[in-house]
Amino acid sequence: MKIGIDISQIVYEGTGVSRFTHGLVSAILNYDKENEWVFFFSSLRRRLDLNLEKKIIEKGHKLVKWKLPPTALAFLFNDLHKFSKYLISSFYLLTSLDWFITSDWTEPPLPVKKATIVHDLVYLRYPETVDNKIVSTQKKRLSWVKKESEIVFADSYTTKKDLMDLLKVDSRKIIVNYPGIDVKKPTLEQINITLKKYNLKKPFILAVGKSEPRKNFRRLIEAFSKRNDHNLELVIVGPMGWDEKNIKYQSASWRTNIKYLGLVSDTELFSLYSSCLFFVCPSIWEGFGYPVVEAMRLGVPLATSNTSSLSEITKDAAILFNPFNVNDIYKSMVALINDKNLRINLAKKGLEKSRIFTWKKYYNNMIAQLASN
């Protein structure tokens, strides 16, 4: 088969979509020995990693690059959808395909069979927690997905149900395909360097995510602050998002034992996972939840929300709480703080559970679906 795929989202480091795209591209390059791929990338200022470009070419695949920002590409493909098909028709590499896999942001009107990947429908479930631009873009994109995509890959059964219930997508089109994760256990030296860099000398609870309302960090901070324990720290990692001003305003009132580290490298992130007392994910809604599975893979006990895919992918390998109830979040954290045996048992269950999330399995399932349709 000759397959095209939009990898434009790969450059937005610190986001789940970027992490997913990195993993999928690596899986294609590592496992595919039969198919020809055309990788499409568009950005005005951001650049693909040169090593990735080199690997794509070395593997005998093609790379198509446009210099258009995501807002312009969304307007071209989502808003001017019917008109832009005449423009795209002049690009042979994008129209001489058996399949094109569209991105999380745009739906190009290509005259070939299309598949898409939907991570979540939080913009419909909790639109107040999502930037208005994202809500608008996703509504337009998914209206075309519903009409034109032959296959819709969903990250979880939660997302499949949302696609059926909220968008009325034909269930026969939807294939649940759990993403893989790719983590590397840090060395003791890497851990020590990371802890020293961020001045982490006390036991700490770790949370990871972009600063946006659905990540629910405000309730987490409120819950943690109920426990007056200066021998324990809360460490929050992740890039600033559209809720940046509110997070910075709130951070002014944080106690000294709450630290916001911002975006860190993967090595530092894995070192923080491996060093924390436990991991907590208070997110209101997730289509998959990369940090949760990464924590499980590194043998970290965790507490997370009882909503969306978070309860689906963890099941009995985590303490589950109501993310809208500060007291419930607090009680879950206290249980993990006080009970070492509970932490050990959850860490073992999580590690075992995490083994089902592999990129090889994801790739094999995706290719099988494309080949049979």
C-alpha positions in Angstrom: 0.0 0.0 0.0 1.0 3.6 -0.5 -0.1 5.5 2.7 0.1 9.2 3.5 0.0 10.6 7.0 -0.1 14.1 8.5 2.5 14.5 11.2 2.3 18.2 11.7 1.4 17.9 15.3 4.7 16.2 16.2 6.5 19.5 16.9 4.2 20.6 19.8 6.3 19.2 22.6 4.8 18.6 25.9 1.3 17.7 24.5 -0.3 14.3 24.4 -0.9 14.6 20.6 2.8 15.3 20.0 3.8 12.3 22.1 1.3 10.2 20.2 2.6 11.3 16.8 6.2 10.7 17.8 5.3 7.2 18.9 3.3 6.4 15.7 6.0 7.8 13.4 8.7 5.7 15.1 6.5 2.6 14.9 6.0 3.1 11.2 9.7 3.6 10.6 10.7 0.7 12.8 8.2 -1.9 11.9 6.9 -1.3 8.3 8.9 -3.3 5.8 6.3 -3.5 3.0 4.4 -0.2 2.5 5.4 3.1 1.0 4.7 6.1 3.2 4.4 9.8 2.4 4.8 12.0 5.5 3.1 15.4 5.3 4.3 18.2 7.5 3.2 21.8 7.7 4.4 24.6 9.9 5.5 28.2 9.4 8.2 28.5 12.1 8.7 25.1 13.7 11.0 22.5 12.2 11.1 18.8 12.0 13.9 17.1 13.8 16.7 16.7 11.2 17.4 13.1 12.4 13.8 12.2 11.8 13.9 13.7 8.3 17.0 11.7 7.6 15.5 8.5 8.8 12.3 9.0 6.7 14.5 9.4 3.6 16.8 6.5 4.5 13.9 4.2 4.9 12.8 5.0 1.3 9.8 7.0 2.2 8.7 10.5 1.0 8.4 13.8 3.0 6.1 16.7 1.8 6.7 20.0 3.6 4.5 23.1 3.5 5.2 26.4 5.2 1.8 27.1 6.5 0.9 27.7 10.2 -1.8 25.5 11.8 -4.4 28.3 11.7 -3.9 28.8 8.0 -4.0 25.0 7.3 -7.1 24.6 9.3 -8.8 27.4 7.4 -7.7 25.9 4.1 -8.7 22.3 4.9 -11.6 22.7 7.3 -13.3 26.0 6.3 -12.5 26.0 2.6 -12.8 22.3 2.4 -14.7 22.0 -0.9 -12.6 24.7 -2.6 -9.2 23.5 -1.5 -9.6 20.1 -3.1 -8.7 21.8 -6.4 -5.5 23.1 -4.9 -4.5 19.8 -3.4 -5.2 17.9 -6.7 -2.0 19.4 -8.1 0.1 17.6 -5.5 0.7 14.2 -7.0 2.3 12.7 -3.9 -0.8 13.4 -1.8 -3.4 12.3 -4.4 -1.7 9.1 -5.7 -2.3 7.2 -2.4 -4.3 4.2 -1.3 -4.9 5.8 2.1 -4.3 9.1 3.9 -4.3 9.3 7.7 -5.4 12.8 8.8 -4.1 14.7 11.8 -5.8 15.8 15.0 -6.3 19.3 13.6 -7.2 19.3 9.9 -9.2 17.2 7.4 -7.9 17.7 3.8 -10.3 17.0 1.0 -8.2 14.4 -0.7 -9.6 12.1 -3.5 -8.3 9.0 -1.7 -9.6 6.8 1.1 -9.1 8.5 4.4 -8.7 7.3 8.0 -8.4 9.6 11.0 -7.4 9.3 14.6 -9.6 10.8 17.3 -8.1 11.2 20.8 -11.0 12.6 22.7 -14.2 14.7 22.4 -13.6 16.9 25.4 -14.5 19.9 23.3 -18.1 18.6 23.3 -18.1 17.1 26.8 -16.6 20.1 28.6 -16.3 23.0 26.1 -15.8 25.5 28.9 -12.4 23.8 29.6 -11.2 24.1 26.1 -9.9 27.2 24.2 -12.6 28.6 21.8 -10.3 28.2 18.8 -9.9 24.5 19.5 -13.6 24.1 19.9 -14.3 25.8 16.6 -11.6 23.9 14.7 -12.6 20.5 16.0 -16.2 21.0 15.2 -15.4 21.8 11.6 -12.8 19.1 11.2 -15.0 16.3 12.7 -18.0 17.3 10.6 -15.9 16.4 7.6 -14.5 13.3 9.3 -18.0 12.0 9.9 -18.8 12.4 6.2 -15.6 11.4 4.5 -13.4 9.1 6.7 -13.7 5.4 6.0 -12.1 4.5 9.3 -11.9 6.3 12.6 -9.3 5.1 15.0 -10.3 5.9 18.6 -7.8 5.9 21.5 -10.2 4.1 23.9 -13.7 2.7 24.2 -14.6 5.9 26.0 -13.8 7.9 22.9 -15.6 5.4 20.7 -18.7 5.8 22.8 -18.4 9.5 22.6 -18.1 9.4 18.8 -21.3 7.3 18.7 -23.3 9.3 21.3 -22.1 12.9 20.6 -21.3 12.9 16.9 -23.5 10.0 15.8 -20.6 8.4 13.9 -21.4 4.9 12.5 -20.0 2.4 15.0 -18.9 0.2 12.1 -16.3 2.8 11.2 -14.8 3.1 14.6 -11.8 1.0 15.6 -10.5 1.1 19.1 -6.7 1.1 19.0 -4.9 1.8 22.3 -1.8 3.9 21.7 1.6 2.5 22.7 4.0 4.2 25.1 7.7 4.5 24.9 9.6 5.1 28.2 13.2 4.5 29.1 14.0 3.7 32.7 16.5 6.3 34.0 19.8 5.6 35.5 20.6 6.4 39.1 22.9 9.1 37.8 20.1 10.7 35.7 17.8 10.6 38.6 20.3 12.3 40.9 21.1 15.0 38.3 17.4 15.8 37.9 16.6 16.0 41.6 19.6 18.3 42.2 18.6 20.5 39.2 15.1 21.1 40.6 16.2 21.1 44.2 13.9 18.2 45.2 15.1 17.0 48.6 11.8 15.9 50.1 9.4 13.2 49.2 7.1 14.5 46.5 3.8 13.8 44.7 4.0 14.2 40.9 1.4 15.6 38.4 2.0 16.0 34.7 0.0 18.0 32.1 -0.4 21.1 30.1 -1.8 24.1 32.1 -5.4 24.1 30.9 -8.6 23.9 32.9 -9.5 20.3 32.0 -6.2 19.1 33.7 -7.8 20.3 36.9 -4.6 21.4 38.7 -6.5 24.0 40.7 -8.5 21.4 42.6 -5.4 19.3 43.0 -3.6 22.2 44.6 -6.5 22.9 46.9 -6.7 19.2 47.9 -2.9 19.0 48.6 -3.1 22.3 50.6 -5.6 20.7 53.0 -2.7 18.6 54.4 -0.4 20.8 56.4 2.7 18.8 55.8 5.9 20.7 55.0 7.9 17.5 54.7 6.0 16.6 51.4 6.0 18.5 48.1 3.7 18.6 45.1 5.5 18.8 41.8 3.7 19.8 38.6 5.3 19.3 35.3 4.1 20.4 31.8 4.1 23.3 29.4 2.0 26.5 29.8 -1.3 26.3 28.0 -4.1 28.7 27.3 -4.8 28.9 31.1 -1.4 30.3 31.7 -2.5 33.6 33.2 -4.7 31.9 35.7 -2.1 29.3 36.7 0.5 32.1 37.2 -1.9 34.1 39.3 -2.7 31.1 41.4 1.0 30.2 41.7 1.6 33.4 43.5 -0.4 32.0 46.5 1.2 28.5 46.4 3.1 27.4 49.4 6.8 26.7 49.2 6.1 23.0 49.1 4.3 23.2 45.7 6.6 23.5 42.7 5.7 24.1 39.1 8.7 23.0 36.9 7.2 23.7 33.4 8.3 21.7 30.4 11.1 19.2 31.1 13.1 16.8 29.0 12.0 13.1 28.7 15.0 12.0 30.7 14.0 14.4 33.5 10.4 13.4 33.3 11.2 9.7 33.6 13.5 10.5 36.5 10.7 12.4 38.2 8.3 9.5 37.7 10.9 7.1 39.1 11.5 9.3 42.2 8.1 10.4 43.3 6.1 8.9 46.2 3.2 8.5 43.8 1.6 10.0 40.7 -1.7 11.8 40.6 -3.8 12.7 37.5 -6.9 14.8 38.4 -7.9 15.5 34.8 -11.6 16.0 34.1 -11.6 14.1 30.8 -9.0 12.2 28.8 -9.2 10.2 25.6 -6.2 8.1 26.7 -3.9 9.7 29.3 -0.3 9.3 28.4 1.2 10.3 31.8 -0.9 7.7 33.6 0.3 4.9 31.4 3.9 6.2 31.5 3.7 6.2 35.3 2.4 2.6 35.4 5.2 1.5 33.0 7.8 2.9 35.3 6.3 1.1 38.3 4.8 4.2 40.0 1.6 3.9 42.2 -1.1 6.3 41.2 -4.4 8.0 41.9 -6.5 9.3 39.1 -10.0 10.4 38.1 -12.9 8.0 37.9 -14.0 9.6 34.6 -13.4 8.9 30.9 -10.6 6.6 29.7 -8.7 7.1 32.9 -10.8 4.5 34.8 -10.9 2.3 31.6 -7.1 2.0 31.3 -6.2 1.8 35.0 -9.1 -0.2 36.4 -7.9 -1.8 39.7 -4.3 -0.5 39.2 -5.1 2.9 40.7 -7.1 4.7 43.4 -10.0 6.4 41.6 -11.5 9.7 42.7 -14.2 12.2 41.7 -12.1 15.0 40.0 -14.8 17.5 40.8 -14.7 16.8 44.5 -11.6 18.3 46.3 -12.2 16.3 49.4 -12.3 13.0 47.4 -9.0 13.9 45.7 -7.6 14.7 49.2 -8.7 11.4 50.7 -7.1 9.5 47.8 -3.8 11.2 48.3 -3.9 10.6 52.0 -4.5 6.9 51.5 -1.4 6.6 49.3 0.7 8.8 51.6 -0.1 6.7 54.7 -0.2 3.1 53.2 3.2 1.8 51.9 1.7 -1.6 51.1 -1.1 0.0 49.0 1.6 1.9 47.0 3.5 -1.4 46.4 0.4 -3.3 45.3 -0.8 -0.6 43.0 2.7 -0.2 41.4 2.8 -4.0 40.7 -0.7 -4.0 39.2 0.1 -0.9 37.1 3.3 -2.3 35.7 1.5 -5.4 34.6 -1.4 -3.5 33.1 0.9 -1.2 31.2 2.4 -4.0 29.1 -0.7 -4.1 26.8 0.1 -0.6 25.5 2.8 -1.2 22.8 3.4 0.6 19.6 4.0 -2.6 17.7 0.5 -3.8 18.6 -0.9 -0.4 17.6 0.9 -0.4 14.3 -0.1 -4.0 13.4 -3.7 -3.3 14.2 -3.7 -0.1 12.1 -2.1 -1.7 9.1 -4.5 -4.7 9.3 -7.5 -2.4 9.3 -6.2 -0.4 6.3 -5.4 -3.5 4.3 -8.8 -5.1 4.9 -10.9 -2.0 3.9 
